Amino acid sequence: MATVRSDPSACQGYANCVAGAEDYFDIDDDGIVVLLKTDVPDSDLTRVEEAARSCPVSALWLDK
């Protein structure tokens, strides 16, 4: 199992992550990423990893 992490200070609210995995990521009223879940089972790993990689400011990553 992997863990998804974020750097809220780097987030600029593009919401690419939300488009790729809306069950793991959201954007709050200030335009900052919110992690809805942090534990990523193997069955979701590829999808969540791609969503994290889609962040243009690298505010998301996975610890495996």
PQR file of N, CA, C, O and H, with PARSE charges and radii, in Angstrom:
ATOM      1  N   MET A   1       0.849  -1.183   0.000 -0.4000 1.5000
ATOM      2  CA  MET A   1       0.000   0.000   0.000 -0.0000 2.0000
ATOM      3  C   MET A   1       0.893   1.244   0.000  0.5500 1.7000
ATOM      4  O   MET A   1       1.912   1.292   0.689 -0.5500 1.4000
ATOM      5  N   ALA A   2       0.496   2.232  -0.774 -0.4000 1.5000
ATOM      6  CA  ALA A   2       1.214   3.497  -0.848 -0.0000 2.0000
ATOM      7  C   ALA A   2       0.448   4.557  -0.059  0.5500 1.7000
ATOM      8  O   ALA A   2      -0.708   4.364   0.318 -0.5500 1.4000
ATOM      9  H   ALA A   2      -0.332   2.192  -1.333  0.4000 1.0000
ATOM     10  N   THR A   3       1.117   5.669   0.178 -0.4000 1.5000
ATOM     11  CA  THR A   3       0.504   6.803   0.862 -0.0000 2.0000
ATOM     12  C   THR A   3       0.659   8.035  -0.013  0.5500 1.7000
ATOM     13  O   THR A   3       1.761   8.338  -0.471 -0.5500 1.4000
ATOM     14  H   THR A   3       2.056   5.826  -0.127  0.4000 1.0000
ATOM     15  N   VAL A   4      -0.423   8.739  -0.246 -0.4000 1.5000
ATOM     16  CA  VAL A   4      -0.359   9.970  -1.024 -0.0000 2.0000
ATOM     17  C   VAL A   4      -0.104  11.135  -0.067  0.5500 1.7000
ATOM     18  O   VAL A   4      -0.666  11.203   1.026 -0.5500 1.4000
ATOM     19  H   VAL A   4      -1.318   8.493   0.125  0.4000 1.0000
ATOM     20  N   ARG A   5       0.751  12.038  -0.508 -0.4000 1.5000
ATOM     21  CA  ARG A   5       1.144  13.204   0.299 -0.0000 2.0000
ATOM     22  C   ARG A   5       0.937  14.470  -0.529  0.5500 1.7000
ATOM     23  O   ARG A   5       0.876  14.423  -1.758 -0.5500 1.4000
ATOM     24  H   ARG A   5       1.208  11.983  -1.396  0.4000 1.0000
ATOM     25  N   SER A   6       0.830  15.590   0.161 -0.4000 1.5000
ATOM     26  CA  SER A   6       0.674  16.861  -0.545 -0.0000 2.0000
ATOM     27  C   SER A   6       1.510  17.946   0.118  0.5500 1.7000
ATOM     28  O   SER A   6       1.871  17.861   1.292 -0.5500 1.4000
ATOM     29  H   SER A   6       0.879  15.629   1.159  0.4000 1.0000
ATOM     30  N   ASP A   7       1.804  18.967  -0.679 -0.4000 1.5000
ATOM     31  CA  ASP A   7       2.441  20.179  -0.184 -0.0000 2.0000
ATOM     32  C   ASP A   7       1.458  21.315  -0.460  0.5500 1.7000
ATOM     33  O   ASP A   7       1.507  21.933  -1.524 -0.5500 1.4000
ATOM     34  H   ASP A   7       1.511  19.036  -1.632  0.4000 1.0000
ATOM     35  N   PRO A   8       0.576  21.590   0.483 -0.5600 1.5000
ATOM     36  CA  PRO A   8      -0.443  22.617   0.250  0.2800 2.0000
ATOM     37  C   PRO A   8       0.135  23.990  -0.096  0.5500 1.7000
ATOM     38  O   PRO A   8      -0.508  24.768  -0.800 -0.5500 1.4000
ATOM     39  N   SER A   9       1.328  24.291   0.384 -0.4000 1.5000
ATOM     40  CA  SER A   9       1.918  25.597   0.075 -0.0000 2.0000
ATOM     41  C   SER A   9       2.328  25.702  -1.394  0.5500 1.7000
ATOM     42  O   SER A   9       2.479  26.808  -1.913 -0.5500 1.4000
ATOM     43  H   SER A   9       1.851  23.658   0.956  0.4000 1.0000
ATOM     44  N   ALA A  10       2.506  24.580  -2.059 -0.4000 1.5000
ATOM     45  CA  ALA A  10       2.861  24.587  -3.486 -0.0000 2.0000
ATOM     46  C   ALA A  10       1.627  24.573  -4.388  0.5500 1.7000
ATOM     47  O   ALA A  10       1.700  24.977  -5.549 -0.5500 1.4000
ATOM     48  H   ALA A  10       2.384  23.682  -1.637  0.4000 1.0000
ATOM     49  N   CYS A  11       0.502  24.113  -3.859 -0.4000 1.5000
ATOM     50  CA  CYS A  11      -0.716  23.956  -4.666 -0.0000 2.0000
ATOM     51  C   CYS A  11      -1.198  25.308  -5.186  0.5500 1.7000
ATOM     52  O   CYS A  11      -1.232  26.298  -4.456 -0.5500 1.4000
ATOM     53  H   CYS A  11       0.442  23.786  -2.916  0.4000 1.0000
ATOM     54  N   GLN A  12      -1.570  25.324  -6.465 -0.4000 1.5000
ATOM     55  CA  GLN A  12      -2.112  26.537  -7.070 -0.0000 2.0000
ATOM     56  C   GLN A  12      -3.539  26.330  -7.570  0.5500 1.7000
ATOM     57  O   GLN A  12      -4.072  27.170  -8.295 -0.5500 1.4000
ATOM     58  H   GLN A  12      -1.543  24.519  -7.059  0.4000 1.0000
ATOM     59  N   GLY A  13      -4.156  25.220  -7.186 -0.4000 1.5000
ATOM     60  CA  GLY A  13      -5.569  25.009  -7.459 -0.0000 2.0000
ATOM     61  C   GLY A  13      -5.930  24.626  -8.883  0.5500 1.7000
ATOM     62  O   GLY A  13      -7.061  24.858  -9.310 -0.5500 1.4000
ATOM     63  H   GLY A  13      -3.723  24.537  -6.597  0.4000 1.0000
ATOM     64  N   TYR A  14      -5.006  24.048  -9.625 -0.4000 1.5000
ATOM     65  CA  TYR A  14      -5.312  23.633 -10.994 -0.0000 2.0000
ATOM     66  C   TYR A  14      -6.382  22.537 -11.056  0.5500 1.7000
ATOM     67  O   TYR A  14      -7.124  22.459 -12.035 -0.5500 1.4000
ATOM     68  H   TYR A  14      -4.087  23.859  -9.278  0.4000 1.0000
ATOM     69  N   ALA A  15      -6.467  21.700 -10.034 -0.4000 1.5000
ATOM     70  CA  ALA A  15      -7.468  20.634  -9.893 -0.0000 2.0000
ATOM     71  C   ALA A  15      -7.299  19.489 -10.885  0.5500 1.7000
ATOM     72  O   ALA A  15      -8.237  18.718 -11.090 -0.5500 1.4000
ATOM     73  H   ALA A  15      -5.864  21.764  -9.239  0.4000 1.0000
ATOM     74  N   ASN A  16      -6.135  19.360 -11.502 -0.4000 1.5000
ATOM     75  CA  ASN A  16      -5.878  18.202 -12.367 -0.0000 2.0000
ATOM     76  C   ASN A  16      -6.017  16.911 -11.570  0.5500 1.7000
ATOM     77  O   ASN A  16      -6.512  15.908 -12.083 -0.5500 1.4000
ATOM     78  H   ASN A  16      -5.373  19.987 -11.335  0.4000 1.0000
ATOM     79  N   CYS A  17      -5.588  16.939 -10.338 -0.4000 1.5000
ATOM     80  CA  CYS A  17      -5.663  15.752  -9.486 -0.0000 2.0000
ATOM     81  C   CYS A  17      -7.111  15.331  -9.248  0.5500 1.7000
ATOM     82  O   CYS A  17      -7.428  14.142  -9.237 -0.5500 1.4000
ATOM     83  H   CYS A  17      -5.186  17.754  -9.921  0.4000 1.0000
ATOM     84  N   VAL A  18      -7.976  16.309  -9.061 -0.4000 1.5000
ATOM     85  CA  VAL A  18      -9.390  16.025  -8.831 -0.0000 2.0000
ATOM     86  C   VAL A  18      -9.995  15.358 -10.063  0.5500 1.7000
ATOM     87  O   VAL A  18     -10.783  14.420  -9.946 -0.5500 1.4000
ATOM     88  H   VAL A  18      -7.719  17.276  -9.070  0.4000 1.0000
ATOM     89  N   ALA A  19      -9.626  15.842 -11.232 -0.4000 1.5000
ATOM     90  CA  ALA A  19     -10.140  15.259 -12.475 -0.0000 2.0000
ATOM     91  C   ALA A  19      -9.709  13.801 -12.613  0.5500 1.7000
ATOM     92  O   ALA A  19     -10.442  12.987 -13.175 -0.5500 1.4000
ATOM     93  H   ALA A  19      -8.985  16.604 -11.327  0.4000 1.0000
ATOM     94  N   GLY A  20      -8.521  13.468 -12.101 -0.4000 1.5000
ATOM     95  CA  GLY A  20      -8.005  12.115 -12.234 -0.0000 2.0000
ATOM     96  C   GLY A  20      -8.412  11.157 -11.133  0.5500 1.7000
ATOM     97  O   GLY A  20      -8.459   9.946 -11.348 -0.5500 1.4000
ATOM     98  H   GLY A  20      -7.926  14.129 -11.645  0.4000 1.0000
ATOM     99  N   ALA A  21      -8.708  11.688  -9.951 -0.4000 1.5000
ATOM    100  CA  ALA A  21      -9.050  10.820  -8.812 -0.0000 2.0000
ATOM    101  C   ALA A  21      -9.864  11.622  -7.796  0.5500 1.7000
ATOM    102  O   ALA A  21      -9.373  11.975  -6.723 -0.5500 1.4000
ATOM    103  H   ALA A  21      -8.670  12.672  -9.777  0.4000 1.0000
ATOM    104  N   GLU A  22     -11.104  11.898  -8.155 -0.4000 1.5000
ATOM    105  CA  GLU A  22     -11.937  12.748  -7.298 -0.0000 2.0000
ATOM    106  C   GLU A  22     -12.279  12.122  -5.954  0.5500 1.7000
ATOM    107  O   GLU A  22     -12.746  12.811  -5.048 -0.5500 1.4000
ATOM    108  H   GLU A  22     -11.502  11.612  -9.027  0.4000 1.0000
ATOM    109  N   ASP A  23     -12.050  10.821  -5.821 -0.4000 1.5000
ATOM    110  CA  ASP A  23     -12.293  10.174  -4.538 -0.0000 2.0000
ATOM    111  C   ASP A  23     -11.090  10.308  -3.590  0.5500 1.7000
ATOM    112  O   ASP A  23     -11.184   9.941  -2.419 -0.5500 1.4000
ATOM    113  H   ASP A  23     -11.671  10.261  -6.557  0.4000 1.0000
ATOM    114  N   TYR A  24      -9.969  10.828  -4.088 -0.4000 1.5000
ATOM    115  CA  TYR A  24      -8.772  11.040  -3.266 -0.0000 2.0000
ATOM    116  C   TYR A  24      -8.437  12.512  -3.065  0.5500 1.7000
ATOM    117  O   TYR A  24      -7.837  12.880  -2.055 -0.5500 1.4000
ATOM    118  H   TYR A  24      -9.893  11.127  -5.039  0.4000 1.0000
ATOM    119  N   PHE A  25      -8.822  13.358  -4.024 -0.4000 1.5000
ATOM    120  CA  PHE A  25      -8.435  14.771  -3.993 -0.0000 2.0000
ATOM    121  C   PHE A  25      -9.644  15.678  -4.140  0.5500 1.7000
ATOM    122  O   PHE A  25     -10.609  15.353  -4.831 -0.5500 1.4000
ATOM    123  H   PHE A  25      -9.310  13.058  -4.844  0.4000 1.0000
ATOM    124  N   ASP A  26      -9.568  16.821  -3.478 -0.4000 1.5000
ATOM    125  CA  ASP A  26     -10.565  17.874  -3.645 -0.0000 2.0000
ATOM    126  C   ASP A  26      -9.820  19.201  -3.542  0.5500 1.7000
ATOM    127  O   ASP A  26      -8.653  19.244  -3.151 -0.5500 1.4000
ATOM    128  H   ASP A  26      -8.783  17.086  -2.917  0.4000 1.0000
ATOM    129  N   ILE A  27     -10.499  20.263  -3.893 -0.4000 1.5000
ATOM    130  CA  ILE A  27      -9.941  21.613  -3.766 -0.0000 2.0000
ATOM    131  C   ILE A  27     -10.848  22.376  -2.810  0.5500 1.7000
ATOM    132  O   ILE A  27     -12.066  22.393  -2.983 -0.5500 1.4000
ATOM    133  H   ILE A  27     -11.446  20.229  -4.210  0.4000 1.0000
ATOM    134  N   ASP A  28     -10.251  23.010  -1.796 -0.4000 1.5000
ATOM    135  CA  ASP A  28     -11.060  23.732  -0.811 -0.0000 2.0000
ATOM    136  C   ASP A  28     -11.452  25.119  -1.332  0.5500 1.7000
ATOM    137  O   ASP A  28     -11.119  25.474  -2.463 -0.5500 1.4000
ATOM    138  H   ASP A  28      -9.261  22.996  -1.655  0.4000 1.0000
ATOM    139  N   ASP A  29     -12.143  25.887  -0.524 -0.4000 1.5000
ATOM    140  CA  ASP A  29     -12.631  27.207  -0.923 -0.0000 2.0000
ATOM    141  C   ASP A  29     -11.511  28.196  -1.208  0.5500 1.7000
ATOM    142  O   ASP A  29     -11.730  29.206  -1.877 -0.5500 1.4000
ATOM    143  H   ASP A  29     -12.413  25.599   0.395  0.4000 1.0000
ATOM    144  N   ASP A  30     -10.314  27.913  -0.706 -0.4000 1.5000
ATOM    145  CA  ASP A  30      -9.160  28.777  -0.955 -0.0000 2.0000
ATOM    146  C   ASP A  30      -8.353  28.322  -2.157  0.5500 1.7000
ATOM    147  O   ASP A  30      -7.327  28.921  -2.480 -0.5500 1.4000
ATOM    148  H   ASP A  30     -10.136  27.093  -0.162  0.4000 1.0000
ATOM    149  N   GLY A  31      -8.813  27.252  -2.833 -0.4000 1.5000
ATOM    150  CA  GLY A  31      -8.110  26.756  -4.015 -0.0000 2.0000
ATOM    151  C   GLY A  31      -6.920  25.879  -3.693  0.5500 1.7000
ATOM    152  O   GLY A  31      -5.989  25.785  -4.493 -0.5500 1.4000
ATOM    153  H   GLY A  31      -9.647  26.766  -2.571  0.4000 1.0000
ATOM    154  N   ILE A  32      -6.930  25.238  -2.541 -0.4000 1.5000
ATOM    155  CA  ILE A  32      -5.825  24.388  -2.098 -0.0000 2.0000
ATOM    156  C   ILE A  32      -6.279  22.936  -2.049  0.5500 1.7000
ATOM    157  O   ILE A  32      -7.409  22.638  -1.660 -0.5500 1.4000
ATOM    158  H   ILE A  32      -7.687  25.315  -1.892  0.4000 1.0000
ATOM    159  N   VAL A  33      -5.389  22.044  -2.447 -0.4000 1.5000
ATOM    160  CA  VAL A  33      -5.716  20.620  -2.461 -0.0000 2.0000
ATOM    161  C   VAL A  33      -6.019  20.103  -1.058  0.5500 1.7000
ATOM    162  O   VAL A  33      -5.375  20.482  -0.080 -0.5500 1.4000
ATOM    163  H   VAL A  33      -4.472  22.286  -2.763  0.4000 1.0000
ATOM    164  N   VAL A  34      -7.005  19.237  -0.992 -0.4000 1.5000
ATOM    165  CA  VAL A  34      -7.378  18.537   0.234 -0.0000 2.0000
ATOM    166  C   VAL A  34      -7.318  17.051  -0.074  0.5500 1.7000
ATOM    167  O   VAL A  34      -7.895  16.593  -1.059 -0.5500 1.4000
ATOM    168  H   VAL A  34      -7.529  18.929  -1.786  0.4000 1.0000
ATOM    169  N   LEU A  35      -6.621  16.300   0.766 -0.4000 1.5000
ATOM    170  CA  LEU A  35      -6.563  14.856   0.593 -0.0000 2.0000
ATOM    171  C   LEU A  35      -7.764  14.229   1.289  0.5500 1.7000
ATOM    172  O   LEU A  35      -7.928  14.362   2.502 -0.5500 1.4000
ATOM    173  H   LEU A  35      -6.152  16.672   1.566  0.4000 1.0000
ATOM    174  N   LEU A  36      -8.592  13.555   0.524 -0.4000 1.5000
ATOM    175  CA  LEU A  36      -9.772  12.888   1.081 -0.0000 2.0000
ATOM    176  C   LEU A  36      -9.410  11.536   1.661  0.5500 1.7000
ATOM    177  O   LEU A  36     -10.050  11.064   2.600 -0.5500 1.4000
ATOM    178  H   LEU A  36      -8.458  13.447  -0.461  0.4000 1.0000
ATOM    179  N   LYS A  37      -8.381  10.911   1.102 -0.4000 1.5000
ATOM    180  CA  LYS A  37      -7.825   9.640   1.586 -0.0000 2.0000
ATOM    181  C   LYS A  37      -6.321   9.735   1.413  0.5500 1.7000
ATOM    182  O   LYS A  37      -5.837  10.394   0.493 -0.5500 1.4000
ATOM    183  H   LYS A  37      -7.860  11.294   0.339  0.4000 1.0000
ATOM    184  N   THR A  38      -5.585   9.080   2.290 -0.4000 1.5000
ATOM    185  CA  THR A  38      -4.132   9.072   2.148 -0.0000 2.0000
ATOM    186  C   THR A  38      -3.585   7.690   1.825  0.5500 1.7000
ATOM    187  O   THR A  38      -2.557   7.570   1.157 -0.5500 1.4000
ATOM    188  H   THR A  38      -5.978   8.544   3.038  0.4000 1.0000
ATOM    189  N   ASP A  39      -4.253   6.659   2.286 -0.4000 1.5000
ATOM    190  CA  ASP A  39      -3.807   5.292   1.993 -0.0000 2.0000
ATOM    191  C   ASP A  39      -4.333   4.873   0.625  0.5500 1.7000
ATOM    192  O   ASP A  39      -5.529   4.958   0.347 -0.5500 1.4000
ATOM    193  H   ASP A  39      -5.087   6.756   2.828  0.4000 1.0000
ATOM    194  N   VAL A  40      -3.406   4.416  -0.228 -0.4000 1.5000
ATOM    195  CA  VAL A  40      -3.765   4.046  -1.596 -0.0000 2.0000
ATOM    196  C   VAL A  40      -3.503   2.551  -1.785  0.5500 1.7000
ATOM    197  O   VAL A  40      -2.348   2.129  -1.835 -0.5500 1.4000
ATOM    198  H   VAL A  40      -2.434   4.346  -0.002  0.4000 1.0000
ATOM    199  N   PRO A  41      -4.558   1.752  -1.889 -0.5600 1.5000
ATOM    200  CA  PRO A  41      -4.366   0.319  -2.116  0.2800 2.0000
ATOM    201  C   PRO A  41      -3.849   0.070  -3.532  0.5500 1.7000
ATOM    202  O   PRO A  41      -3.990   0.915  -4.416 -0.5500 1.4000
ATOM    203  N   ASP A  42      -3.261  -1.081  -3.726 -0.4000 1.5000
ATOM    204  CA  ASP A  42      -2.700  -1.430  -5.030 -0.0000 2.0000
ATOM    205  C   ASP A  42      -3.713  -1.296  -6.153  0.5500 1.7000
ATOM    206  O   ASP A  42      -3.344  -0.949  -7.276 -0.5500 1.4000
ATOM    207  H   ASP A  42      -3.146  -1.767  -3.008  0.4000 1.0000
ATOM    208  N   SER A  43      -4.975  -1.561  -5.876 -0.4000 1.5000
ATOM    209  CA  SER A  43      -6.006  -1.497  -6.913 -0.0000 2.0000
ATOM    210  C   SER A  43      -6.224  -0.076  -7.451  0.5500 1.7000
ATOM    211  O   SER A  43      -6.702   0.089  -8.574 -0.5500 1.4000
ATOM    212  H   SER A  43      -5.275  -1.843  -4.965  0.4000 1.0000
ATOM    213  N   ASP A  44      -5.882   0.941  -6.668 -0.4000 1.5000
ATOM    214  CA  ASP A  44      -6.034   2.338  -7.087 -0.0000 2.0000
ATOM    215  C   ASP A  44      -4.709   3.006  -7.425  0.5500 1.7000
ATOM    216  O   ASP A  44      -4.694   4.159  -7.857 -0.5500 1.4000
ATOM    217  H   ASP A  44      -5.494   0.806  -5.756  0.4000 1.0000
ATOM    218  N   LEU A  45      -3.622   2.319  -7.239 -0.4000 1.5000
ATOM    219  CA  LEU A  45      -2.297   2.934  -7.324 -0.0000 2.0000
ATOM    220  C   LEU A  45      -2.033   3.630  -8.657  0.5500 1.7000
ATOM    221  O   LEU A  45      -1.608   4.785  -8.667 -0.5500 1.4000
ATOM    222  H   LEU A  45      -3.633   1.383  -6.888  0.4000 1.0000
ATOM    223  N   THR A  46      -2.270   2.969  -9.759 -0.4000 1.5000
ATOM    224  CA  THR A  46      -1.972   3.563 -11.062 -0.0000 2.0000
ATOM    225  C   THR A  46      -2.770   4.840 -11.278  0.5500 1.7000
ATOM    226  O   THR A  46      -2.218   5.853 -11.707 -0.5500 1.4000
ATOM    227  H   THR A  46      -2.616   2.031  -9.751  0.4000 1.0000
ATOM    228  N   ARG A  47      -4.044   4.796 -10.988 -0.4000 1.5000
ATOM    229  CA  ARG A  47      -4.918   5.957 -11.198 -0.0000 2.0000
ATOM    230  C   ARG A  47      -4.519   7.138 -10.317  0.5500 1.7000
ATOM    231  O   ARG A  47      -4.467   8.273 -10.790 -0.5500 1.4000
ATOM    232  H   ARG A  47      -4.492   3.973 -10.640  0.4000 1.0000
ATOM    233  N   VAL A  48      -4.240   6.880  -9.050 -0.4000 1.5000
ATOM    234  CA  VAL A  48      -3.879   7.954  -8.126 -0.0000 2.0000
ATOM    235  C   VAL A  48      -2.483   8.494  -8.451  0.5500 1.7000
ATOM    236  O   VAL A  48      -2.240   9.697  -8.358 -0.5500 1.4000
ATOM    237  H   VAL A  48      -4.283   5.958  -8.666  0.4000 1.0000
ATOM    238  N   GLU A  49      -1.583   7.609  -8.826 -0.4000 1.5000
ATOM    239  CA  GLU A  49      -0.238   8.048  -9.210 -0.0000 2.0000
ATOM    240  C   GLU A  49      -0.301   8.958 -10.435  0.5500 1.7000
ATOM    241  O   GLU A  49       0.385   9.979 -10.477 -0.5500 1.4000
ATOM    242  H   GLU A  49      -1.781   6.632  -8.902  0.4000 1.0000
ATOM    243  N   GLU A  50      -1.103   8.606 -11.420 -0.4000 1.5000
ATOM    244  CA  GLU A  50      -1.258   9.444 -12.615 -0.0000 2.0000
ATOM    245  C   GLU A  50      -1.893  10.786 -12.258  0.5500 1.7000
ATOM    246  O   GLU A  50      -1.494  11.820 -12.795 -0.5500 1.4000
ATOM    247  H   GLU A  50      -1.660   7.776 -11.386  0.4000 1.0000
ATOM    248  N   ALA A  51      -2.858  10.780 -11.374 -0.4000 1.5000
ATOM    249  CA  ALA A  51      -3.488  12.026 -10.944 -0.0000 2.0000
ATOM    250  C   ALA A  51      -2.482  12.922 -10.220  0.5500 1.7000
ATOM    251  O   ALA A  51      -2.459  14.133 -10.439 -0.5500 1.4000
ATOM    252  H   ALA A  51      -3.181   9.940 -10.938  0.4000 1.0000
ATOM    253  N   ALA A  52      -1.662  12.336  -9.367 -0.4000 1.5000
ATOM    254  CA  ALA A  52      -0.640  13.112  -8.657 -0.0000 2.0000
ATOM    255  C   ALA A  52       0.394  13.675  -9.634  0.5500 1.7000
ATOM    256  O   ALA A  52       0.821  14.822  -9.501 -0.5500 1.4000
ATOM    257  H   ALA A  52      -1.682  11.352  -9.189  0.4000 1.0000
ATOM    258  N   ARG A  53       0.785  12.875 -10.597 -0.4000 1.5000
ATOM    259  CA  ARG A  53       1.756  13.331 -11.598 -0.0000 2.0000
ATOM    260  C   ARG A  53       1.199  14.431 -12.483  0.5500 1.7000
ATOM    261  O   ARG A  53       1.965  15.199 -13.065 -0.5500 1.4000
ATOM    262  H   ARG A  53       0.438  11.944 -10.705  0.4000 1.0000
ATOM    263  N   SER A  54      -0.112  14.521 -12.595 -0.4000 1.5000
ATOM    264  CA  SER A  54      -0.720  15.540 -13.447 -0.0000 2.0000
ATOM    265  C   SER A  54      -0.639  16.941 -12.843  0.5500 1.7000
ATOM    266  O   SER A  54      -0.957  17.924 -13.513 -0.5500 1.4000
ATOM    267  H   SER A  54      -0.735  13.898 -12.122  0.4000 1.0000
ATOM    268  N   CYS A  55      -0.222  17.036 -11.602 -0.4000 1.5000
ATOM    269  CA  CYS A  55      -0.089  18.337 -10.946 -0.0000 2.0000
ATOM    270  C   CYS A  55       1.057  19.123 -11.593  0.5500 1.7000
ATOM    271  O   CYS A  55       2.204  18.678 -11.556 -0.5500 1.4000
ATOM    272  H   CYS A  55       0.037  16.238 -11.058  0.4000 1.0000
ATOM    273  N   PRO A  56       0.762  20.276 -12.179 -0.5600 1.5000
ATOM    274  CA  PRO A  56       1.811  21.036 -12.867  0.2800 2.0000
ATOM    275  C   PRO A  56       2.836  21.686 -11.936  0.5500 1.7000
ATOM    276  O   PRO A  56       3.880  22.147 -12.395 -0.5500 1.4000
ATOM    277  N   VAL A  57       2.547  21.727 -10.632 -0.4000 1.5000
ATOM    278  CA  VAL A  57       3.492  22.331  -9.689 -0.0000 2.0000
ATOM    279  C   VAL A  57       4.083  21.299  -8.721  0.5500 1.7000
ATOM    280  O   VAL A  57       4.725  21.661  -7.735 -0.5500 1.4000
ATOM    281  H   VAL A  57       1.698  21.352 -10.259  0.4000 1.0000
ATOM    282  N   SER A  58       3.861  20.024  -9.008 -0.4000 1.5000
ATOM    283  CA  SER A  58       4.431  18.921  -8.213 -0.0000 2.0000
ATOM    284  C   SER A  58       4.087  19.027  -6.728  0.5500 1.7000
ATOM    285  O   SER A  58       4.944  18.818  -5.869 -0.5500 1.4000
ATOM    286  H   SER A  58       3.339  19.729  -9.809  0.4000 1.0000
ATOM    287  N   ALA A  59       2.842  19.350  -6.435 -0.4000 1.5000
ATOM    288  CA  ALA A  59       2.403  19.469  -5.040 -0.0000 2.0000
ATOM    289  C   ALA A  59       1.965  18.140  -4.452  0.5500 1.7000
ATOM    290  O   ALA A  59       1.626  18.069  -3.271 -0.5500 1.4000
ATOM    291  H   ALA A  59       2.146  19.520  -7.132  0.4000 1.0000
ATOM    292  N   LEU A  60       1.969  17.070  -5.270 -0.4000 1.5000
ATOM    293  CA  LEU A  60       1.513  15.751  -4.821 -0.0000 2.0000
ATOM    294  C   LEU A  60       2.537  14.693  -5.152  0.5500 1.7000
ATOM    295  O   LEU A  60       3.229  14.785  -6.166 -0.5500 1.4000
ATOM    296  H   LEU A  60       2.245  17.128  -6.229  0.4000 1.0000
ATOM    297  N   TRP A  61       2.639  13.672  -4.290 -0.4000 1.5000
ATOM    298  CA  TRP A  61       3.515  12.539  -4.561 -0.0000 2.0000
ATOM    299  C   TRP A  61       3.043  11.343  -3.755  0.5500 1.7000
ATOM    300  O   TRP A  61       2.244  11.471  -2.827 -0.5500 1.4000
ATOM    301  H   TRP A  61       2.076  13.598  -3.466  0.4000 1.0000
ATOM    302  N   LEU A  62       3.544  10.198  -4.121 -0.4000 1.5000
ATOM    303  CA  LEU A  62       3.214   8.961  -3.403 -0.0000 2.0000
ATOM    304  C   LEU A  62       4.452   8.398  -2.743  0.5500 1.7000
ATOM    305  O   LEU A  62       5.519   8.348  -3.355 -0.5500 1.4000
ATOM    306  H   LEU A  62       4.193  10.094  -4.875  0.4000 1.0000
ATOM    307  N   ASP A  63       4.318   7.974  -1.498 -0.4000 1.5000
ATOM    308  CA  ASP A  63       5.357   7.225  -0.786 -0.0000 2.0000
ATOM    309  C   ASP A  63       4.965   5.755  -0.902  0.5500 1.7000
ATOM    310  O   ASP A  63       3.874   5.351  -0.500 -0.5500 1.4000
ATOM    311  H   ASP A  63       3.452   8.015  -1.001  0.4000 1.0000
ATOM    312  N   LYS A  64       5.868   4.978  -1.455 -0.4000 1.5000
ATOM    313  CA  LYS A  64       5.562   3.549  -1.639 -0.0000 2.0000
ATOM    314  C   LYS A  64       6.323   2.723  -0.637  0.5500 1.7000
ATOM    315  O   LYS A  64       6.203   1.498  -0.627 -0.5500 1.4000
ATOM    316  H   LYS A  64       6.754   5.307  -1.782  0.4000 1.0000
TER
END
